């Protein structure tokens, strides 16, 4: 059983920074690719960033490239999302995801095996 818990959300002014963390538990969780997704009110969930088990492969949505950085620490079973130069359009609930297959955490799909409960990010203008 894999359990994901996000933290670090909050309210920040445009141009500011936030760091989201996702703590994972479960026997094989470090063998899973991890990803971040977000969903704004009235919009569909969208991919944000993904990272492979070894951190050798990293992907970003075009909308966050150069501003967000995903990283993972397999010794602590965590995956983080450092968000900088935040914009009001970054406001959303951010979800952590984990799956054995990278393809299931680098795009929105019903195949993604595990999700966290989400953490709210509000960027004020």
C-alpha positions in Angstrom: 0.0 0.0 0.0 1.4 3.4 -1.0 0.3 6.5 0.9 1.2 10.0 -0.3 0.8 13.2 1.9 1.5 16.6 0.5 2.5 19.7 2.5 3.8 23.2 2.0 0.9 24.8 0.3 -0.3 28.3 1.2 -0.8 31.8 0.0 2.0 33.8 -1.6 2.2 37.0 -3.6 3.0 36.9 -7.3 6.7 36.6 -7.8 7.2 34.7 -4.6 8.2 31.1 -4.0 6.8 28.0 -2.3 8.2 24.6 -1.8 5.8 21.6 -1.8 6.8 18.3 -0.3 5.2 14.9 -0.7 6.0 12.2 1.9 5.5 8.7 0.6 5.1 5.5 2.6 4.9 1.9 1.3 7.3 -0.9 0.7 8.1 -0.2 -3.0 7.5 3.5 -3.1 11.1 4.3 -4.0 10.8 2.2 -7.1 8.0 4.4 -8.4 8.2 7.4 -10.7 6.7 10.5 -9.0 4.9 13.5 -10.4 3.1 16.6 -9.5 -0.2 17.7 -11.0 -2.5 20.6 -10.3 -6.2 21.4 -10.6 -7.6 24.9 -10.5 -11.3 25.5 -9.8 -13.5 24.8 -12.9 -10.5 23.4 -14.8 -9.2 19.9 -15.5 -6.3 18.4 -13.7 -3.0 19.1 -15.5 0.5 17.8 -15.4 3.2 19.9 -13.8 6.4 17.9 -13.4 7.6 14.3 -13.2 10.8 12.6 -12.0 12.1 9.1 -12.6 13.3 6.7 -9.8 16.9 7.7 -10.3 16.2 11.3 -11.0 17.8 10.9 -14.4 14.7 11.7 -16.3 12.7 14.9 -15.4 9.9 16.5 -17.3 8.0 19.8 -16.9 4.9 21.3 -18.4 5.8 24.2 -20.6 3.9 26.6 -18.4 6.3 25.9 -15.4 9.7 25.3 -17.2 12.4 27.5 -15.8 10.3 28.4 -12.7 9.6 25.0 -11.0 12.1 22.4 -10.0 11.2 18.8 -9.0 13.5 16.7 -6.9 13.3 13.5 -4.9 15.2 12.1 -1.9 14.8 8.3 -1.9 16.5 8.1 1.5 13.7 10.1 3.0 10.9 8.8 0.7 10.1 12.4 -0.4 9.5 14.3 -3.6 9.5 18.1 -3.7 8.4 20.8 -6.0 10.3 24.1 -5.6 8.1 26.8 -7.2 9.6 30.3 -8.0 8.4 33.4 -9.8 4.8 32.3 -9.0 2.0 33.7 -11.0 -1.7 34.0 -10.1 -2.4 31.4 -12.8 -0.4 28.9 -10.7 -3.1 28.9 -8.1 -4.5 25.4 -7.8 -4.7 22.4 -5.6 -1.4 20.5 -6.2 -1.4 16.7 -6.1 1.5 14.3 -5.7 1.3 11.1 -7.8 3.3 7.8 -7.9 3.3 5.0 -10.3 5.6 2.2 -11.5 5.5 3.7 -15.0 6.8 7.1 -15.8 4.2 7.5 -18.5 1.5 7.4 -15.8 3.0 10.4 -13.9 4.0 12.6 -16.9 0.5 13.0 -18.3 -3.1 13.0 -17.0 -4.3 9.5 -17.2 -6.7 7.2 -15.4 -3.9 4.7 -15.1 -2.0 6.6 -12.4 -1.9 4.3 -9.4 -1.5 6.5 -6.4 -2.5 10.1 -5.5 -2.1 12.3 -2.5 -5.0 14.3 -1.1 -3.7 17.6 -2.4 -2.4 20.9 -1.0 -3.8 24.3 -1.9 -1.6 27.0 -3.5 -3.0 30.5 -3.8 -0.9 33.2 -5.6 -2.3 36.7 -5.1 -1.7 39.5 -7.6 
